[in-house]
């Protein structure tokens, strides 16, 4: 791999990013949107019949803090992998998936008990996660591997990595679940991935350093 594939740049973390993705990422809009959770900002909200829980990534101490949104009180932190960088929650609210950019892994958290499961190995520097609207597959962007890893959410097993452009940095999935769009930061393209067979299509040329994607409902 050429040196450009190993670029690491500071990632913007702001409420603006969360708001921009809310239309297609159910976890940041308390599950109202029809599409699944998919965000690069380090906060997600799990809705339940009685109370919603906000999950906050704490990159400095490798934990996730659950917050009861009724009382605005924080629960005990949940230990995850090194340098957690992104989170997505399944549409049924049962599992939160944490991308650990420093340990090449994803940590599943059972939201009913706030317990972490066995880490799932993915590629180098996972920085974004998106989950299909049916909740069946989580797609993890591996920034320094130039790939996306699909994870079967029923088994928490990773599938074969899918090639993208150089330095993929963001992902969003269409509301019908048919296509995942991956922003390739270093080469100014977007790679569409057919989720039925996990194959990439021809890249789409965009502007310089694409870093966020949102899809209309």
Backbone as a chain_set.jsonl record, in Angstrom:
{"seq": "XXXXXXXXXXXXXXXXXXXXXXXXXXXXXXXXXXXXXXXXXXXXXXXXXXXXXXXXXXXXXXXXXXXXXXXXXXXXXXXXXXXXXXXXXXXXXXXXXXXXXXXXXXXXXXXXXXXXXXXXXXXXXXXXXXXXXXXXXXXXXXXXXXXXXXXXXXXXXXXXXXXXXXXXXXXXXXXXXXXXXXXXXXXXXXXXXXXXXXXXXXXXXXXXXXXXXXXXX", "coords": {"N": [[0.85, -1.196, 0.0], [0.517, 2.215, -0.745], [2.011, 5.133, 0.785], [0.065, 7.074, 1.093], [-2.232, 5.8, 1.804], [-2.094, 5.504, 4.503], [-2.737, 7.769, 5.798], [-3.59, 9.765, 8.555], [-5.879, 11.892, 9.862], [-7.081, 14.695, 11.781], [-10.373, 14.257, 13.053], [-13.388, 15.933, 12.585], [-15.577, 16.65, 15.188], [-18.661, 17.369, 15.939], [-21.802, 18.871, 16.867], [-23.066, 19.578, 14.567], [-22.434, 17.645, 12.676], [-23.78, 15.413, 13.684], [-26.421, 16.373, 13.486], [-26.642, 16.657, 10.731], [-26.69, 14.054, 9.862], [-28.955, 13.02, 10.957], [-31.299, 12.602, 9.533], [-31.036, 10.169, 8.23], [-30.046, 8.455, 10.101], [-31.089, 6.588, 12.551], [-30.293, 6.418, 15.237], [-29.513, 8.896, 16.204], [-31.716, 10.37, 16.304], [-33.568, 9.486, 18.075], [-34.583, 7.144, 16.991], [-36.542, 7.784, 15.112], [-36.207, 8.127, 12.37], [-36.461, 6.236, 9.281], [-34.274, 4.805, 8.361], [-31.269, 3.008, 9.372], [-29.068, 3.413, 12.252], [-26.263, 5.474, 11.719], [-23.433, 7.001, 12.113], [-20.798, 9.446, 12.432], [-20.262, 11.054, 14.494], [-19.641, 10.961, 18.057], [-21.912, 10.129, 19.633], [-24.893, 8.431, 20.437], [-28.383, 7.57, 20.497], [-30.502, 5.365, 22.161], [-33.706, 4.266, 21.713], [-36.442, 3.182, 23.796], [-39.442, 1.522, 24.954], [-40.009, 2.809, 27.309], [-37.897, 4.488, 28.295], [-35.26, 6.408, 26.904], [-31.814, 5.894, 26.139], [-28.8, 7.62, 26.042], [-25.728, 7.162, 24.449], [-22.381, 7.803, 24.972], [-19.271, 8.277, 23.52], [-16.126, 8.028, 24.993], [-13.206, 8.919, 24.168], [-10.738, 9.371, 25.346], [-10.457, 7.687, 27.579], [-11.192, 5.222, 26.687], [-13.857, 4.246, 26.866], [-17.481, 3.92, 27.013], [-20.153, 5.93, 27.914], [-23.317, 5.446, 29.321], [-26.291, 7.4, 29.321], [-29.135, 8.183, 31.106], [-31.891, 9.457, 29.641], [-34.164, 10.5, 30.734], [-33.662, 11.236, 33.372], [-31.268, 12.46, 33.073], [-28.875, 11.435, 34.062], [-25.713, 9.867, 34.402], [-24.684, 6.529, 33.791], [-22.636, 3.727, 34.926], [-19.473, 3.638, 33.251], [-18.819, 1.849, 30.203], [-16.416, -0.431, 29.303], [-14.472, -0.389, 26.356], [-12.721, -0.88, 23.216], [-9.442, 0.327, 22.115], [-9.13, 3.799, 21.617], [-11.929, 4.539, 20.842], [-14.145, 5.527, 18.232], [-16.49, 5.844, 16.776], [-20.044, 5.195, 16.685], [-22.91, 3.104, 16.369], [-26.343, 2.129, 16.478], [-28.48, -0.657, 16.512], [-31.609, -0.913, 14.699], [-33.638, -2.006, 16.327], [-32.806, -1.292, 18.791], [-31.293, -2.978, 20.403], [-28.534, -3.486, 20.364], [-25.463, -1.746, 20.539], [-22.886, -0.723, 18.412], [-19.466, -0.217, 18.545], [-16.853, 1.435, 17.025], [-13.499, 0.866, 17.274], [-10.872, 2.699, 16.795], [-8.189, 2.481, 17.407], [-7.596, -0.161, 17.908], [-8.288, -1.907, 15.918], [-10.865, -3.056, 15.897], [-14.341, -3.817, 16.654], [-16.637, -3.176, 19.185], [-19.395, -4.819, 20.455], [-22.183, -3.72, 22.295], [-24.502, -4.794, 24.603], [-27.5, -3.341, 25.011], [-29.525, -3.671, 26.88], [-28.362, -4.449, 29.227], [-26.076, -3.029, 29.327], [-23.554, -4.195, 28.829], [-20.415, -5.178, 27.525], [-19.653, -7.084, 24.629], [-17.687, -9.713, 23.081], [-14.874, -8.425, 21.364], [-14.925, -7.624, 17.866], [-12.94, -8.425, 15.198], [-11.714, -6.194, 12.755], [-10.681, -4.089, 9.996], [-7.743, -1.922, 9.586], [-7.818, 0.939, 11.594], [-10.735, 1.564, 12.152], [-13.353, 3.83, 11.603], [-15.977, 4.614, 11.226], [-19.427, 3.613, 11.344], [-22.235, 1.973, 9.965], [-25.591, 0.789, 9.931], [-27.752, -1.505, 8.393], [-31.192, -0.855, 7.442], [-32.856, -3.034, 8.106], [-31.521, -4.096, 10.179], [-29.742, -6.194, 9.925], [-27.061, -6.156, 9.103], [-24.002, -4.65, 9.977], [-21.935, -2.133, 8.761], [-18.568, -1.384, 8.614], [-16.247, 1.158, 8.382], [-12.945, 1.029, 7.408], [-10.372, 2.927, 7.752], [-7.546, 3.026, 7.232], [-7.125, 0.716, 5.881], [-8.415, 0.843, 3.562], [-10.948, -0.263, 3.114], [-14.253, -1.707, 3.696], [-15.842, -3.408, 6.288], [-18.267, -5.901, 6.517], [-20.518, -6.827, 9.093], [-22.253, -9.484, 10.448], [-25.038, -9.061, 12.286], [-26.519, -10.859, 13.736], [-24.837, -12.905, 14.445], [-22.523, -11.639, 15.104], [-20.241, -11.897, 13.553], [-17.574, -11.141, 11.375], [-17.573, -10.445, 7.901], [-16.06, -10.924, 4.622], [-13.744, -8.385, 3.735], [-14.544, -5.377, 1.963], [-13.423, -3.705, -0.847], [-12.6, -0.234, -1.158], [-12.22, 3.26, -2.086], [-9.191, 5.233, -1.548], [-8.367, 5.896, 1.797], [-11.051, 5.763, 3.16], [-13.748, 7.411, 4.824], [-16.307, 7.956, 5.761], [-19.739, 6.803, 5.922], [-22.956, 5.972, 4.63], [-26.236, 4.585, 4.437], [-28.763, 3.753, 2.12], [-32.316, 4.343, 2.555], [-33.81, 2.098, 1.737], [-32.031, 0.128, 2.112], [-30.425, -0.917, 0.111], [-28.021, 0.095, -0.902], [-24.811, 1.069, 0.198], [-23.044, 4.024, 0.724], [-19.79, 5.165, 0.482], [-17.495, 7.522, 1.575], [-14.538, 8.487, 0.114], [-11.88, 9.819, 1.303], [-9.246, 10.628, 0.549], [-9.023, 10.451, -2.218], [-11.054, 11.805, -3.373], [-13.572, 10.706, -4.039], [-16.65, 8.766, -4.094], [-17.611, 5.583, -3.068], [-19.992, 3.324, -4.118], [-21.63, 0.639, -2.538], [-23.028, -2.437, -3.156], [-25.339, -3.853, -1.165], [-26.572, -6.305, -1.268], [-24.862, -8.186, -2.336], [-22.463, -7.386, -1.402], [-20.542, -6.004, -2.995], [-18.391, -3.58, -4.489], [-19.269, -0.754, -6.507], [-18.605, 1.199, -9.52], [-16.58, 4.042, -8.823], [-17.621, 7.332, -7.75], [-17.015, 10.544, -8.753], [-16.331, 13.308, -6.67], [-16.131, 16.346, -4.7], [-13.222, 17.868, -3.089], [-11.678, 15.966, -0.557], [-13.926, 14.398, 0.695], [-16.001, 13.931, 3.504], [-18.312, 13.509, 5.041], [-21.499, 11.946, 4.799], [-24.922, 12.133, 4.0], [-28.198, 10.842, 3.561], [-31.303, 11.307, 1.933], [-34.519, 10.654, 3.441]], "CA": [[0.0, 0.0, 0.0], [1.278, 3.455, -0.769], [1.962, 5.879, 2.031], [-1.143, 7.887, 1.21], [-3.269, 5.004, 2.441], [-1.902, 5.512, 5.944], [-3.011, 9.111, 6.316], [-4.491, 9.932, 9.689], [-6.124, 13.321, 10.019], [-8.057, 14.96, 12.854], [-11.765, 14.142, 12.616], [-14.268, 16.935, 13.193], [-16.615, 16.077, 16.031], [-19.518, 18.489, 16.31], [-23.239, 18.614, 16.787], [-23.477, 19.774, 13.18], [-22.326, 16.358, 12.007], [-24.891, 14.607, 14.152], [-27.661, 16.887, 12.919], [-26.651, 16.41, 9.296], [-26.976, 12.643, 9.619], [-30.16, 12.591, 11.667], [-32.349, 12.194, 8.607], [-30.886, 8.772, 7.841], [-29.434, 7.691, 11.175], [-32.101, 6.535, 13.589], [-29.783, 6.494, 16.595], [-29.34, 10.26, 16.673], [-33.02, 11.025, 16.313], [-34.367, 8.589, 18.907], [-35.19, 6.077, 16.218], [-37.665, 8.223, 14.314], [-35.933, 7.96, 10.942], [-36.652, 4.868, 8.85], [-33.011, 4.126, 8.134], [-30.578, 2.588, 10.585], [-28.104, 4.335, 12.817], [-24.993, 5.533, 11.0], [-22.906, 8.32, 12.374], [-19.398, 9.596, 12.748], [-20.189, 11.75, 15.774], [-19.541, 9.937, 19.08], [-23.076, 10.037, 20.514], [-26.06, 7.791, 19.836], [-29.49, 7.435, 21.438], [-31.276, 4.141, 22.013], [-35.069, 4.418, 22.211], [-37.165, 2.023, 24.292], [-40.84, 1.861, 25.213], [-40.152, 3.613, 28.516], [-36.882, 5.528, 28.456], [-34.162, 6.345, 25.949], [-30.476, 6.001, 26.693], [-27.773, 8.191, 25.187], [-24.418, 6.533, 24.633], [-21.35, 8.786, 24.656], [-17.924, 7.727, 23.41], [-15.064, 8.74, 25.704], [-12.019, 8.417, 23.496], [-9.562, 9.495, 26.191], [-10.282, 6.571, 28.518], [-11.618, 3.975, 26.047], [-15.118, 3.81, 27.449], [-18.744, 4.502, 26.56], [-20.997, 6.257, 29.066], [-24.754, 5.523, 29.078], [-26.983, 8.469, 30.032], [-30.582, 8.084, 31.166], [-32.358, 10.741, 29.122], [-35.258, 11.008, 31.567], [-33.096, 11.857, 34.567], [-29.989, 13.069, 32.717], [-27.819, 10.913, 34.922], [-24.814, 8.936, 33.733], [-24.465, 5.237, 34.399], [-21.226, 3.306, 34.926], [-18.906, 3.535, 31.9], [-18.618, 0.513, 29.648], [-15.083, -0.505, 28.716], [-14.431, -0.845, 24.97], [-11.358, -0.998, 22.724], [-8.586, 1.506, 22.105], [-9.523, 4.961, 20.807], [-13.241, 4.419, 20.193], [-14.248, 6.667, 17.333], [-17.821, 5.967, 16.173], [-21.043, 4.319, 17.288], [-24.203, 2.953, 15.696], [-27.254, 1.29, 17.244], [-29.412, -1.389, 15.661], [-32.948, -0.306, 14.71], [-34.451, -2.492, 17.443], [-32.231, -0.753, 20.019], [-30.729, -4.028, 21.251], [-27.071, -3.534, 20.38], [-24.664, -0.627, 20.052], [-21.605, -1.157, 17.865], [-18.467, 0.817, 18.745], [-15.641, 1.267, 16.227], [-12.303, 1.183, 18.05], [-9.899, 3.013, 15.747], [-6.83, 2.145, 17.822], [-7.373, -1.588, 18.149], [-8.751, -2.693, 14.772], [-11.961, -3.893, 16.371], [-15.648, -3.25, 16.975], [-17.187, -3.742, 20.413], [-20.85, -4.782, 20.576], [-22.685, -3.517, 23.658], [-25.901, -5.164, 24.815], [-28.048, -2.151, 25.66], [-30.412, -4.019, 27.995], [-27.557, -4.603, 30.444], [-24.868, -2.211, 29.169], [-22.371, -5.04, 28.924], [-19.682, -5.308, 26.274], [-19.402, -8.42, 24.14], [-16.351, -9.986, 22.553], [-14.53, -7.547, 20.243], [-14.966, -8.193, 16.524], [-11.786, -7.925, 14.447], [-11.99, -5.591, 11.449], [-9.454, -3.612, 9.381], [-6.981, -0.876, 10.261], [-8.401, 2.246, 11.897], [-12.177, 1.718, 11.897], [-13.726, 5.192, 11.999], [-17.4, 4.884, 11.014], [-20.285, 2.426, 11.319], [-23.616, 2.149, 9.534], [-26.35, -0.452, 10.052], [-28.855, -1.561, 7.434], [-32.497, -0.609, 8.071], [-33.422, -4.261, 8.677], [-30.703, -4.452, 11.332], [-29.031, -7.451, 9.707], [-25.631, -6.004, 8.84], [-23.285, -3.416, 10.303], [-20.811, -1.885, 7.856], [-17.537, -0.654, 9.342], [-15.254, 1.783, 7.505], [-11.559, 0.846, 7.861], [-9.733, 4.064, 7.088], [-6.187, 2.764, 6.768], [-7.096, -0.511, 5.079], [-9.158, 1.139, 2.329], [-11.986, -1.287, 3.021], [-15.407, -1.731, 4.599], [-16.099, -4.763, 6.775], [-19.647, -6.181, 6.922], [-20.661, -7.677, 10.285], [-23.563, -10.1, 10.638], [-25.417, -8.678, 13.645], [-27.101, -12.008, 14.431], [-23.747, -13.748, 14.951], [-21.369, -10.776, 15.382], [-19.106, -12.385, 12.783], [-17.193, -10.262, 10.28], [-17.441, -11.034, 6.587], [-14.904, -10.501, 3.834], [-13.628, -6.942, 3.554], [-14.943, -4.844, 0.66], [-12.511, -2.641, -1.244], [-13.126, 1.11, -1.427], [-11.145, 4.157, -2.478], [-8.132, 5.44, -0.552], [-8.747, 6.584, 3.033], [-12.494, 5.936, 3.367], [-13.881, 8.211, 6.046], [-17.702, 8.067, 6.201], [-20.632, 5.861, 5.26], [-24.393, 6.101, 4.855], [-26.982, 3.538, 3.741], [-30.057, 4.209, 1.62], [-33.432, 3.868, 3.389], [-34.246, 0.755, 1.352], [-30.97, -0.8, 2.484], [-29.82, -1.54, -1.063], [-26.691, 0.605, -1.229], [-24.028, 1.853, 1.155], [-22.162, 4.968, 0.057], [-18.591, 5.366, 1.294], [-16.712, 8.684, 1.158], [-13.106, 8.191, 0.021], [-11.35, 11.152, 1.625], [-7.971, 10.981, -0.071], [-9.06, 10.445, -3.687], [-12.169, 12.645, -3.818], [-14.598, 9.875, -4.67], [-17.57, 7.999, -3.261], [-17.763, 4.216, -3.551], [-21.266, 2.679, -3.784], [-21.509, -0.795, -2.26], [-24.276, -3.194, -3.261], [-25.417, -4.612, 0.076], [-27.086, -7.649, -1.518], [-23.728, -9.09, -2.568], [-21.265, -6.758, -0.82], [-19.567, -5.678, -4.021], [-18.329, -2.149, -4.781], [-19.512, -0.321, -7.871], [-17.686, 2.248, -9.992], [-16.533, 5.197, -7.931], [-18.273, 8.562, -8.191], [-16.127, 11.673, -8.47], [-16.943, 14.41, -5.925], [-15.184, 17.407, -4.386], [-12.007, 17.529, -2.359], [-11.703, 15.432, 0.806], [-15.276, 14.123, 1.21], [-15.861, 13.447, 4.88], [-19.611, 13.21, 5.655], [-22.556, 11.623, 3.849], [-26.29, 12.001, 4.505], [-29.114, 10.413, 2.503], [-32.674, 11.695, 2.206], [-35.36, 9.524, 3.851]], "C": [[0.879, 1.237, 0.0], [1.093, 4.205, 0.525], [0.692, 6.66, 2.204], [-2.266, 7.133, 1.904], [-3.183, 5.001, 3.944], [-2.142, 6.888, 6.552], [-3.935, 9.033, 7.517], [-4.664, 11.423, 9.898], [-7.084, 13.528, 11.166], [-9.466, 14.889, 12.299], [-12.617, 15.172, 13.34], [-15.366, 16.235, 13.957], [-17.494, 17.203, 16.515], [-20.959, 18.104, 16.177], [-23.739, 18.763, 15.364], [-23.437, 18.459, 12.42], [-23.502, 15.476, 12.394], [-26.203, 15.067, 13.527], [-27.761, 16.573, 11.438], [-27.041, 14.976, 8.981], [-28.299, 12.198, 10.196], [-31.244, 12.077, 10.734], [-32.256, 10.732, 8.25], [-30.314, 7.909, 8.948], [-30.364, 7.677, 12.367], [-31.563, 6.768, 14.981], [-29.624, 7.916, 17.092], [-30.653, 11.021, 16.69], [-34.035, 10.165, 17.052], [-35.188, 7.622, 18.074], [-36.327, 6.49, 15.319], [-37.443, 7.939, 12.836], [-36.056, 6.513, 10.533], [-35.361, 4.117, 8.645], [-32.327, 3.842, 9.454], [-29.601, 3.64, 11.055], [-26.82, 4.322, 12.01], [-24.389, 6.896, 11.206], [-21.43, 8.291, 12.665], [-19.213, 10.398, 14.024], [-20.302, 10.723, 16.902], [-20.683, 9.917, 20.089], [-24.195, 9.337, 19.756], [-27.12, 7.629, 20.905], [-30.269, 6.172, 21.126], [-32.676, 4.375, 22.559], [-35.604, 3.106, 22.77], [-38.599, 2.469, 24.538], [-40.973, 2.822, 26.39], [-39.16, 4.765, 28.594], [-35.795, 5.326, 27.414], [-32.836, 6.518, 26.681], [-29.55, 6.601, 25.654], [-26.45, 7.522, 25.503], [-23.345, 7.482, 24.109], [-19.982, 8.101, 24.637], [-16.934, 8.628, 24.125], [-13.724, 8.234, 25.164], [-10.791, 8.426, 24.397], [-9.367, 8.351, 27.162], [-10.881, 5.261, 27.998], [-12.876, 3.392, 26.681], [-16.293, 4.433, 26.699], [-19.605, 4.735, 27.794], [-22.465, 6.258, 28.662], [-25.382, 6.631, 29.922], [-28.483, 8.227, 29.954], [-31.163, 9.434, 30.755], [-33.57, 11.293, 29.863], [-34.726, 11.783, 32.757], [-31.81, 12.641, 34.289], [-28.875, 12.687, 33.682], [-27.02, 9.866, 34.157], [-24.711, 7.635, 34.512], [-22.983, 4.889, 34.401], [-20.699, 3.191, 33.497], [-18.687, 2.081, 31.495], [-17.269, 0.5, 28.943], [-15.163, -1.059, 27.298], [-12.971, -0.93, 24.527], [-10.611, 0.326, 22.746], [-9.111, 2.575, 21.145], [-10.851, 4.754, 20.087], [-13.552, 5.688, 19.42], [-15.634, 6.85, 16.72], [-18.74, 4.934, 16.804], [-22.285, 4.267, 16.399], [-25.033, 1.952, 16.487], [-28.233, 0.618, 16.297], [-30.81, -0.792, 15.767], [-33.838, -0.776, 15.852], [-33.904, -2.041, 18.795], [-31.484, -1.752, 20.866], [-29.214, -3.956, 21.403], [-26.472, -2.249, 19.838], [-23.324, -1.179, 19.579], [-20.624, 0.009, 17.904], [-17.241, 0.502, 17.895], [-14.441, 1.767, 17.028], [-11.14, 1.425, 17.088], [-8.478, 2.601, 16.116], [-6.565, 0.672, 18.012], [-7.951, -2.492, 17.068], [-9.908, -3.606, 15.154], [-13.243, -3.092, 16.512], [-16.159, -3.946, 18.216], [-18.699, -3.663, 20.378], [-21.249, -4.614, 22.039], [-24.156, -3.897, 23.706], [-26.559, -4.054, 25.619], [-28.973, -2.473, 26.831], [-29.65, -4.075, 29.309], [-26.321, -3.721, 30.449], [-23.597, -3.013, 29.431], [-21.743, -5.194, 27.542], [-19.482, -6.769, 25.919], [-17.972, -8.559, 23.648], [-16.053, -9.058, 21.379], [-14.518, -8.312, 18.925], [-13.815, -7.584, 15.725], [-12.22, -7.389, 13.086], [-10.66, -5.119, 10.859], [-8.743, -2.557, 10.206], [-7.8, 0.406, 10.397], [-9.875, 2.347, 11.509], [-12.673, 3.044, 12.457], [-15.203, 5.511, 11.81], [-18.155, 3.571, 10.938], [-21.661, 2.829, 10.795], [-24.307, 0.795, 9.582], [-27.525, -0.404, 9.083], [-30.194, -1.389, 8.144], [-33.15, -1.85, 8.657], [-32.606, -4.769, 9.862], [-29.809, -5.65, 11.133], [-27.515, -7.295, 9.613], [-25.127, -4.64, 9.287], [-22.089, -3.298, 9.365], [-19.824, -0.95, 8.546], [-16.486, -0.136, 8.361], [-13.87, 1.662, 8.136], [-10.652, 1.825, 7.111], [-8.364, 3.739, 6.502], [-6.012, 1.389, 6.133], [-7.755, -0.302, 3.726], [-10.222, 0.067, 2.054], [-13.17, -0.949, 3.913], [-15.642, -3.179, 4.997], [-17.57, -4.923, 7.132], [-19.662, -7.118, 8.136], [-22.092, -8.184, 10.348], [-23.995, -9.84, 12.08], [-26.072, -9.819, 14.422], [-26.02, -12.857, 15.087], [-22.551, -12.942, 15.434], [-20.093, -11.319, 14.743], [-18.848, -11.43, 11.619], [-17.093, -11.045, 8.981], [-16.196, -10.532, 5.88], [-14.921, -8.997, 3.624], [-13.947, -6.548, 2.119], [-14.021, -3.675, 0.315], [-13.222, -1.339, -1.538], [-12.012, 1.947, -2.042], [-10.16, 4.342, -1.338], [-8.625, 6.338, 0.579], [-10.26, 6.829, 3.11], [-12.745, 6.548, 4.741], [-15.314, 8.303, 6.574], [-18.551, 7.11, 5.392], [-22.078, 6.204, 5.584], [-25.09, 5.063, 3.981], [-28.343, 4.09, 3.323], [-31.196, 3.642, 2.47], [-33.956, 2.491, 3.005], [-33.184, -0.304, 1.617], [-30.182, -1.363, 1.325], [-28.368, -1.132, -1.299], [-26.082, 1.352, -0.054], [-23.087, 2.755, 0.369], [-21.008, 5.316, 0.994], [-17.794, 6.535, 0.731], [-15.229, 8.36, 1.238], [-12.326, 9.498, 0.108], [-10.142, 11.541, 0.785], [-8.036, 11.105, -1.592], [-10.287, 11.145, -4.257], [-13.227, 11.87, -4.595], [-15.542, 9.318, -3.607], [-17.711, 6.617, -3.894], [-19.132, 3.685, -3.153], [-21.053, 1.178, -3.597], [-22.887, -1.43, -2.329], [-24.383, -4.106, -2.044], [-25.961, -6.031, -0.12], [-25.951, -8.649, -1.705], [-22.4, -8.53, -2.072], [-20.162, -6.525, -1.846], [-19.578, -4.176, -4.294], [-18.623, -1.876, -6.248], [-18.479, 0.686, -8.306], [-17.737, 3.47, -9.086], [-17.142, 6.426, -8.599], [-17.38, 9.736, -7.798], [-16.906, 12.781, -7.765], [-15.879, 15.482, -5.674], [-14.021, 16.92, -3.539], [-12.305, 17.066, -0.929], [-13.113, 15.228, 1.345], [-15.209, 13.434, 2.567], [-17.162, 13.12, 5.586], [-20.609, 12.906, 4.556], [-23.887, 11.571, 4.596], [-27.194, 11.679, 3.324], [-30.531, 10.8, 2.886], [-33.518, 10.474, 2.587], [-36.178, 8.98, 2.683]], "O": [[1.894, 1.275, 0.696], [0.147, 3.958, 1.274], [0.263, 6.898, 3.333], [-3.145, 7.739, 2.517], [-4.11, 4.539, 4.61], [-1.781, 7.132, 7.704], [-4.94, 8.322, 7.497], [-3.682, 12.14, 10.09], [-7.84, 12.616, 11.499], [-9.737, 15.396, 11.21], [-12.573, 15.272, 14.566], [-16.015, 15.328, 13.435], [-17.105, 17.932, 17.427], [-21.311, 17.152, 15.48], [-24.732, 18.141, 14.989], [-24.318, 18.189, 11.604], [-24.141, 14.866, 11.537], [-27.007, 14.244, 13.087], [-28.841, 16.257, 10.939], [-27.654, 14.71, 7.947], [-28.724, 11.072, 9.936], [-32.025, 11.204, 11.112], [-33.278, 10.097, 7.989], [-30.115, 6.713, 8.737], [-30.425, 8.65, 13.119], [-32.29, 7.268, 15.84], [-29.601, 8.133, 18.304], [-30.687, 12.197, 17.054], [-35.213, 10.126, 16.696], [-36.335, 7.316, 18.401], [-37.03, 5.624, 14.799], [-38.373, 7.556, 12.127], [-35.787, 5.626, 11.343], [-35.349, 2.891, 8.746], [-32.724, 4.343, 10.505], [-29.336, 4.624, 10.364], [-26.333, 3.249, 11.652], [-24.786, 7.857, 10.546], [-20.874, 7.276, 13.084], [-18.116, 10.421, 14.582], [-20.985, 9.712, 16.738], [-20.449, 9.71, 21.279], [-24.423, 9.612, 18.578], [-26.801, 7.558, 22.091], [-30.651, 5.93, 19.981], [-32.83, 4.654, 23.747], [-35.26, 2.034, 22.273], [-38.937, 3.639, 24.356], [-41.946, 3.573, 26.464], [-39.537, 5.891, 28.922], [-35.452, 4.191, 27.083], [-32.755, 7.197, 27.704], [-29.516, 6.144, 24.511], [-26.092, 7.338, 26.666], [-23.39, 7.912, 22.957], [-19.586, 7.44, 25.597], [-16.901, 9.837, 23.897], [-13.183, 7.241, 25.651], [-9.899, 7.592, 24.239], [-8.233, 8.058, 27.542], [-11.061, 4.308, 28.757], [-12.943, 2.203, 26.99], [-16.129, 5.334, 25.876], [-19.766, 3.839, 28.623], [-22.841, 6.994, 27.749], [-25.048, 6.785, 31.097], [-29.038, 8.083, 28.864], [-30.955, 10.437, 31.438], [-33.96, 12.439, 29.639], [-35.249, 12.838, 33.117], [-31.324, 13.384, 35.143], [-28.047, 13.515, 34.062], [-27.566, 9.088, 33.376], [-24.657, 7.638, 35.742], [-22.162, 5.675, 33.927], [-21.408, 2.697, 32.62], [-18.411, 1.214, 32.324], [-17.013, 1.338, 28.078], [-15.829, -2.065, 27.053], [-12.077, -1.04, 25.366], [-11.078, 1.313, 23.315], [-9.486, 2.281, 20.01], [-10.9, 4.788, 18.857], [-13.265, 6.792, 19.883], [-15.924, 7.922, 16.189], [-18.292, 3.941, 17.376], [-22.657, 5.255, 15.765], [-24.488, 1.031, 17.097], [-28.755, 1.254, 15.382], [-31.167, -0.227, 16.802], [-34.705, -0.028, 16.304], [-34.476, -2.372, 19.834], [-31.067, -1.407, 21.971], [-28.673, -4.32, 22.446], [-26.911, -1.727, 18.814], [-22.705, -2.0, 20.257], [-20.9, 1.084, 17.371], [-16.653, -0.571, 18.026], [-14.375, 2.936, 17.409], [-10.502, 0.481, 16.624], [-7.647, 2.395, 15.232], [-5.424, 0.28, 18.256], [-8.09, -3.698, 17.269], [-9.933, -4.78, 14.785], [-13.235, -1.861, 16.492], [-16.123, -5.174, 18.299], [-19.253, -2.568, 20.284], [-20.711, -5.29, 22.916], [-24.962, -3.377, 22.933], [-26.218, -3.846, 26.783], [-29.182, -1.621, 27.694], [-30.202, -3.791, 30.372], [-25.598, -3.66, 31.444], [-22.697, -2.577, 30.149], [-22.437, -5.322, 26.533], [-19.182, -7.595, 26.781], [-17.158, -7.645, 23.78], [-16.888, -8.913, 20.486], [-14.153, -9.487, 18.873], [-13.727, -6.363, 15.591], [-12.981, -8.029, 12.361], [-9.614, -5.682, 11.182], [-9.082, -2.319, 11.365], [-8.393, 0.887, 9.432], [-10.228, 3.132, 10.63], [-12.452, 3.356, 13.627], [-15.643, 6.591, 12.204], [-17.609, 2.548, 10.526], [-22.184, 3.889, 11.138], [-23.687, -0.232, 9.305], [-28.207, 0.614, 8.969], [-30.321, -1.738, 9.318], [-33.922, -1.744, 9.609], [-32.969, -5.77, 10.48], [-29.166, -6.094, 12.084], [-26.771, -8.196, 9.999], [-25.744, -3.611, 9.011], [-21.324, -4.248, 9.197], [-20.19, 0.132, 9.004], [-15.907, -0.91, 7.599], [-13.644, 2.128, 9.252], [-10.229, 1.569, 5.984], [-8.064, 4.143, 5.379], [-4.89, 0.952, 5.878], [-7.67, -1.158, 2.846], [-10.369, -0.429, 0.937], [-13.113, -0.051, 4.753], [-15.643, -4.072, 4.149], [-18.084, -4.171, 7.96], [-18.903, -8.086, 8.188], [-23.036, -7.395, 10.304], [-23.37, -10.356, 13.007], [-26.168, -9.749, 15.647], [-26.239, -13.454, 16.141], [-21.662, -13.481, 16.094], [-19.007, -11.216, 15.313], [-19.781, -10.969, 10.961], [-16.591, -12.169, 8.959], [-15.383, -9.811, 6.457], [-15.969, -8.404, 3.367], [-13.66, -7.289, 1.179], [-13.864, -2.754, 1.116], [-14.317, -1.333, -2.099], [-10.986, 1.414, -2.467], [-10.271, 3.698, -0.294], [-9.218, 7.392, 0.348], [-10.698, 7.979, 3.123], [-12.041, 6.242, 5.703], [-15.515, 8.691, 7.725], [-18.152, 6.657, 4.319], [-22.384, 6.67, 6.681], [-24.592, 4.707, 2.914], [-28.993, 4.806, 4.084], [-31.05, 2.565, 3.048], [-34.494, 1.781, 3.855], [-33.407, -1.49, 1.376], [-29.331, -2.226, 1.539], [-27.576, -1.912, -1.829], [-26.743, 2.157, 0.602], [-22.409, 2.297, -0.551], [-21.217, 5.707, 2.143], [-17.453, 6.543, -0.452], [-14.721, 8.0, 2.3], [-12.139, 10.192, -0.892], [-10.04, 12.69, 0.354], [-7.204, 11.784, -2.194], [-10.54, 11.095, -5.461], [-13.707, 12.301, -5.644], [-15.278, 9.387, -2.407], [-17.906, 6.494, -5.103], [-19.422, 3.599, -1.96], [-20.38, 0.531, -4.399], [-23.808, -1.001, -1.634], [-23.594, -5.04, -1.906], [-25.824, -6.87, 0.771], [-26.052, -9.805, -1.294], [-21.345, -9.124, -2.292], [-18.993, -6.815, -1.592], [-20.643, -3.56, -4.329], [-18.27, -2.669, -7.121], [-17.564, 1.002, -7.545], [-18.808, 3.879, -8.638], [-17.175, 6.547, -9.824], [-17.034, 9.89, -6.627], [-17.997, 13.153, -8.195], [-14.853, 15.519, -6.354], [-13.858, 15.723, -3.305], [-13.076, 17.692, -0.201], [-13.468, 15.828, 2.36], [-14.458, 12.477, 2.755], [-17.128, 12.5, 6.649], [-20.578, 13.531, 3.496], [-23.965, 11.028, 5.698], [-26.986, 12.18, 2.219], [-30.924, 10.64, 4.041], [-33.256, 9.373, 2.103], [-36.939, 8.028, 2.853]]}, "num_chains": 1, "name": "protein.A"}
